[in-house]
Amino acid sequence: MVKLNFYVALIFSLSVISCGTEDSNASNPLIETGLIGEWEIIGRGINNISSLESLCCETLSFLDDDNERDLNGLYIFDEHGIITNGSFTVNLEESTIDYATGNSDTTTLEFTINNSILEVWYFDDDNRNWTTYLKQ
């Protein structure tokens, strides 16, 4: 009986230690990118020219999905109350975000994050269309 209690205690101790070690070593690469959170528009333009339009009421939110070990998540784009949402995948080697809507439309934008400012852009012919967001 003493041996049985010893083995039960040993198995319990090892399971607690192994669970704690696994959780502390796990990292979430999507969170490490700095994208997760809500971003509010602060600028837009083409090439090196800023748009003169009034910038208001546009947010972009990135959420983590159920798999905490990949670079996939969910996004919500709110432009004046018109909501677009879907999933996204980050490609760190190319610094791109691939957006997919519920109806399978996909868009790829390049991005940088610097001092809580997210800049996304794409090229239309030779024109670089960019938007900047401030992390909220």
N, C-alpha and C positions, 0 to 999 in steps of 0.2 A: 504494500500500500504506500509506503514511503517512496519507493521508486516511481510509482505512478504519479504521485503528487509532484515529485521533482521534475518528471518529464512534462507534465502539464504546465508547471511554472516556467520551465525552460522554453517550451514552445510559445507560450504567451509573451515572454520577454523578447524572444527573437522576432516575433511578429510585430511587436511595438517598435523595436529598434529599426527593423527593415522598413516599416511604413514611414517612420519619421525621416529616415535617410533618403528614401525615394522622393518624398515631397520636397525636401529642402534642396535637392539637386535638380528638380524639374524647373525649367525656365520656359517662358512663353515668348517665342520670337516675335509674335505680332505686337505684343505690348512693348517689347524692346525697340520696335521701329519708331515709337512715339506717335503713331497715328491714332491710337484708340482715344476717343473722346469727341467733344463737340467743337467745331471750328466755325467761326463767323467771318463772312467775306469782308475784306478790307481793301481790295484792289483788283482791277481787271484791265487788260489792254492787249494790244497787238504790237509785236516786236518791242521796241523800247518806248512806245507811246501809251500813256495811261488813258483809259476811257474817262470821259467827262460825265458819264451817267451817274445818277444818284445810286449809291450802293446801300441797300437796306434789305433787311428781311431775307437774307439768304444764309442758310447754315448747312454744313455737311458734317454728319455724325458717323463715326466708325465704331462698330461694336465687335467684340470677340465672339466667335461661335463656340460650339460645344467642345471642339478639339483644341486644346490649349498648346499643342505642339506643332501647329502648322502656321502658315501665313495667310489663312483664309478667314474671312469674317463677313459681317453684314454692314450695310451702309444705309443711311437715310439722308436724302437730299431734299431740303425744304426751300423752295424759291417762291416767296410771297404766298405761302400757304398751299402751293402745289407740291405734293409729296411724290418723290420717286424713291423707290427702295429696291434692294436686291442684295446680291452678294459681291464680294470683291476678293481678289488675290493679289498679294504683293510679290513682286519679283525684285529682290534686293540686288541681284547682279546687274540688272538693267535699270534699276530705279524707276520701275513702272507700277501702276495700279491698274489691274484689269477689272472693270465693273461689268456685272451681268444683271440685267433687270429680270423681273418675273417672266416676261415674254421672250427671254433668251437673247435680247439685244445686248451686244457687248461693245465696250469702249475701252481703249487703253490710253492712259495719260502718264506722262513722265512726272516725277515729283522730287522735291527736296523739302527737308524740314531743317530750319535754322532759327534758334532762339524763339521757339513757340510760334513760328510763322511757317505755314505750309504753302508751298507754291506748286501748282499743277499746271501742265501745259501740253499742247499738242500742236502739230504743224499742219497748216492748211495751205497747200502749195508751198511757197517759200515764206509764209507768214507764221510767226510763232505767237499763238494765242495763249495767254496766261491768265491765271486767277490766283490771288493770294488770300489766305485765311489766317486769322488769329485764333489760337487755341483758347477756349473759354474755361 
